[in-house]
Amino acid sequence: MRLRPHLAGYTDPMQASDRVFLAAQHDGYLWDVDDNRFIDFSSGWATNNVGHAPAEIVEEAASVLREFGAVCCTPGFVPFIRYELAEKLLATFPAHLQRVALCATGTEAVEAALKFMRAATGRPNVLTTYTNFHGFSYAGLAAGPFEASWRDTATQAIPYYLYTPYATCRRCPHRLDYPACDLWCVEVIEEYLLRHQASPETVAGIIVEPVQGEAGVWVPPKEYLPRLERLCRKYGWLLCVDEVECGFGRCGRMWAFESSGVSPDLVIVGKGIGGSLLPLAAVVGTPDVMDRRVVWGSTYAGQPAACAAAIKALERLQRDGLVERSARLGAAGLDRLRHLCESSTIVGDVRGQGLFLGLELVNDQDGRMASPALAHQVYDECLSHGVCLLYLTVTPTVRIAPPLDIPEDLFFRGLGIIEDVVQGLLHDTNQA
Ligand SMILES: Cc1ncc(COP(=O)(O)O)c(C=O)c1O
């Protein structure tokens, strides 16, 4: 059943023209109130990494909830489970990262990380990319401008960001080709930004997504993050990676930055770490940076039940080999989608890592003219045929981000439906 968003007084932040009324989600499927089921390639916006409400995690969280309810900053009292979680979370990171600040949402963690960066360096500017996404708060929108219309909301209020293009090589804004470009998107920082916009000693550091999610699953070339890191070390900047969407096994590694070999000073995590159940996020970083006195925190940060869910989720991810599964299934999926890209003129590109894949839709023979309209059609048709993709109206890319435990046959069945939909649209386009 589809509803107009305002009918019941509820205002939808995504301003969608209509919505499916969700009744339940389990076993790799979403169910609507009319009992239609959809293969879930969206995972609650890339959040249900460990599956839909896994029973063991629900039980653990429920028992902690029964014991504590909500613990909202009771003066002087700290639930021990926060320390347990910090220890278990840190065990998944390189040894130089030794501090964890718990937050309730990814956006809150982004805000805290920005404060740590500025406090630790005493410098105001933060370098980011035009197509990063860091949440919808003022600072999140300023740090991750993504869309000009979104950025308008934030930039009058929040200065001190420097913007540079991400390594969106296929859509290089400088019209250069990789690798001949020698990563001009990084070179331009020293050549132009540091000469004409801000001197290096005013810069606190770089915030970057190791794999860009909202912008359309951009996996940068392997030298990209190391080159950014080199700038950080040269100028005394901090490297902060935002893993809220691409982390926690999503990209076939525990953390997406691992494939680049960099040693970030700060890592922002969120979404899936709440065990597909409860809001939880964190900033993980070095003592040098995070032992600074910074004003951060919130009433619902680090709820005991959310911590319990996170501990169980970490266990499940490791015990059930979900990270390796993400890498293996994702690679097979990408391979299959590459055939679709070769055989279809409306798919300009397929890309991704692990179970985080994207199909970019185009409407010209050269495969260059991005088509958000076609992406919308693919999303809509897939929904009509029982597959729910991850999709943001402003981009030409539809995304595939199923729960990491999706049954293998369901995953490939879903890909088959996407192939059929694309072939059908191609046929319609040719007929027109
Ligand atoms: C990379 C990244 N950072 C931060 C956020 C904000 O997280 P939240 O929506 O939990 O506040 C998101 C949300 O999609 C994200 O993708």
The ligand as an SDF file (V2000), in Angstrom:
LIG
                    3D

 16 16  0  0  0  0  0  0  0  0999 V2000
   28.9400    8.5960    5.9680 C   0  0  0  0  0  0  0  0  0  0  0  0
   27.8510    9.0390    6.8820 C   0  0  0  0  0  0  0  0  0  0  0  0
   28.1430    9.8050    7.9440 N   0  0  0  0  0  0  0  0  0  0  0  0
   27.1920   10.2160    8.8180 C   0  0  0  0  0  0  0  0  0  0  0  0
   25.8660    9.8630    8.6360 C   0  0  0  0  0  0  0  0  0  0  0  0
   24.8220   10.3270    9.6100 C   0  0  0  0  0  0  0  0  0  0  0  0
   24.4310    9.2630   10.4190 O   0  0  0  0  0  0  0  0  0  0  0  0
   23.0220    9.3130   11.2020 P   0  0  0  0  0  0  0  0  0  0  0  0
   21.9630    9.3220   10.1600 O   0  0  0  0  0  0  0  0  0  0  0  0
   23.0260    8.0770   12.0650 O   0  0  0  0  0  0  0  0  0  0  0  0
   23.0130   10.5420   12.0260 O   0  0  0  0  0  0  0  0  0  0  0  0
   25.5210    9.0680    7.5370 C   0  0  0  0  0  0  0  0  0  0  0  0
   24.1160    8.6930    7.3150 C   0  0  0  0  0  0  0  0  0  0  0  0
   23.7350    8.1320    6.3140 O   0  0  0  0  0  0  0  0  0  0  0  0
   26.5220    8.6580    6.6260 C   0  0  0  0  0  0  0  0  0  0  0  0
   26.2360    7.9270    5.5540 O   0  0  0  0  0  0  0  0  0  0  0  0
  1  2  1  0
  2  3  1  0
  2 15  2  0
  3  4  2  0
  4  5  1  0
  5  6  1  0
  5 12  2  0
  6  7  1  0
  7  8  1  0
  8  9  2  0
  8 10  1  0
  8 11  1  0
 12 13  1  0
 12 15  1  0
 13 14  2  0
 15 16  1  0
M  END
$$$$
